[in-house]
Amino acid sequence: MPLKPRKRSQFTNDERQRILAAGTNSAVKVVCQEYGISPSTFYRWRAGLATHKSEDGARLHHLESENRRLKRQVAELWLDYIAILIDSKKAAGMKFSINLVTPDNGEKFAVEMSNATLTAIKGELAKKPDLTITLDRSDLNTVMGGKATFDDLVKKGKAKFEGDRKLFDQLRGTLTKLAPDFELMPGTKSGTVAPPPESQEPFEVVKPPFVTPGVRES
């Protein structure tokens, strides 16, 4: 439906874009006469649209960069989380190195178990690892979220273990399962203790319940 000439302030943003689009296929002067606007108004609208697109592009680029940064950070935090779950008594005497590689985002980690402590170095790989685990970061996310296990991914061909698989099973055996209501901060634990689910994957990140600081359940 053609637009009727009117004051330039009365055109909506969508209508302005339609007029600008028409100006790319016809002479600007003809388009301006048709819609009752001046060429200066047409070019001002065009400049404003270009600026808006540039700002949107910059904003999108920033969000994409921030998303990539958070994804990288999450992998590091997950490894730190796994290190916290280590039962030092079960891990006593264990010593091995595992390379973790996620090809889809180009990340790599050298993970080492020594002195009942698990450490991970981002951007490095052990020269002679006892085991190398390769899987896409998107698939690792499913493990973190409890939607899949490493065994599931291996069966589907989405994860590859090269080396001594028994070491991975030993590592998994040292991990303590956390209850959903574990005490994140002193004084925040509820009165009723909920046991961890029997089916909980040890590598799944267990999120504590939301607790308002300074408020303790009676």
Beta strands, then each sheet from edge to edge (+ up, - down):
strand 1: 96-102
strand 2: 107-114
strand 3: 117-122
strand 4: 131-135
strand 5: 159-163
sheet 1: 3+ 2- 1+ 4+ 5-
end
